[in-house]
Amino acid sequence: MIASAPFRKYNSVMALTRHCWKCGREYALAGTPGRSETCICGADLKVCLNCVSYDLRAAHQCRDRRAEPVFDKHMANYCEYFEMVRREYVPKAKDAADTSRESKARDALKKLFGD
């Protein structure tokens, strides 16, 4: 009689995937995306926001000290140390109050012009 394999209980949490930082579409190709690859939503894929080394608390928001500083974290770059991160995609809540700089600036302009 063959012994049965032990039962593994998996969490009901969504699997860690490589996905677009903007819309969450999964990047299913093997390897890392090239500088010219974009998502269907138009966002570049080889960006700091999709990198394993991206960290807001680190110098230049990058934990890899060998990497050149990149100022536009959402734009494609030539970083040699890019590795696409695997994480759980959490969509932004549309009903929650948006606290980004862009929305604050838009609200200030609306108040200024009386819209």
Secondary structure as UniProt FT lines:
FT   TURN            21..23
FT   TURN            35..36
FT   TURN            40..41
FT   HELIX           48..50
FT   TURN            52..53
FT   TURN            56..57
FT   HELIX           59..61
FT   TURN            65..66
FT   TURN            73..74
FT   TURN            80..81
FT   HELIX           101..113
//
